[in-house]
Amino acid sequence: MNYMTKIKPLFKNVLVELLLEADKGIATKSGIIIPETIDSAKGGTEQGIVVETGPKAKAVKKGQKVIFSKYGNEEIKVGNSPHGGASKKYYIVNEENILAIIE
C-alpha cells in the first residue's frame, strides 16, 4: 500500500489486494501464465490477499489468501505517485462475499 495511505474498512468489510495472475497459481509447470479469459473454471470469482479487516469481520484475518465474488464490491486504486509509482488495485469486500480461504 502507498506509504502515505492507510485504509481501514468499517463494519464487516474487508480490504483485499487483488492477486496478479502469476500469484494465483494459474501457470503451467514451465512458467506459462494462462490468461483469465482462457481459465473457464474461474467463473465470477477473484483471488486476493486480505490487507485489513473491519472491526466486525470475524471469519478472515490479515494475510490470508481468499476467493471472493467478482461482482458487488467497491474497486479502489491506491498509488500513482508523482514519482512514477504504479497504482495498486484493491477491493472493499463485504465479509459475506468472501467465498473461501485458500490454505
N, C-alpha and C positions, 0 to 999 in steps of 0.2 A: 504494500500500500504506500501511497505517497507519504513522505516523511512529515508533511505538514497537515495531513488529513487523518482524522480519527472518526470513524463512523461507528456508532453504537445503535444497533437496531432496538426497537421498542417492542414491548409485549412478547408475543410468541413468534416474532420474526427472527430470521437468521440471515447473516451476510455471508454469501457464498461466492468464492472466486472461481470463475469458470476454468476448467482444465483445458489445456491445449490438447490437440489430437494425440501428440506423442505421449502425453501423460496419462491418457485414458486407456492405454494398453491395446489400442486398435492398430497394431502394427504387426507385420509378419516377422518371422524369426530373422530374416535378412535385413530388417530395419525399414521396409517399405511401409509407409503410413497409408492406411485405407481411408479415403475421404468419407466424410459424413454422408454424402449423397449416395454412396455405394453400400454403406452399412445398413442394410434393410432391417436388421433386428433392433435398431435403435429406437424407432418409433418416436414418440413425443417426449423423450426424456433428455436430460443433460447430466453431466457429471461435474462435480466441483469439490472444493475443499472449504470446510466451514472456517471462516475467518473470525467471526464474532457472533455471539448469540444474545438475544434479548433476555430480560430478567425472568420471563415466564416460560422460555423454551427449556424443556427438560429432557427430550429424547436424544439430542445431539450435543456434542461438545466441540470446542475449538480443535482444529487439526484433523477432524475426521473427514474421510473421503465419502461423498454421498451421491446418490442418484436422486434427481428431483424432476418434477414435471416442468416441461419446457414452457408451458403457457400459464398465464395468470400471475407472473412475477414482475417486479419492477427492475428493469435493467439500468445500471448506472456505470459511468466510466469515470475513473479517477486517474489523475495524472496530467499528461500532455503539458509538461513543464515548458517554460520559455527557453530552456537549455536543450530542447530536442528530445526529452524523455517521452517514451511512448505511454499512452494511457492503458490501463488495465480494465478489463470488463468484470463487473461484479453483478450479482443479483441479490435483491432483498426478497427472500422466500419465506412464506408462512410455513411454520414447522409442519403443518398438516400436509403441505405439498412435497415434503421430503419422503420419498418412497422407500429408500433403503440406505443402509450404511455399508460401505464396501470395506471388508477387513482383509 
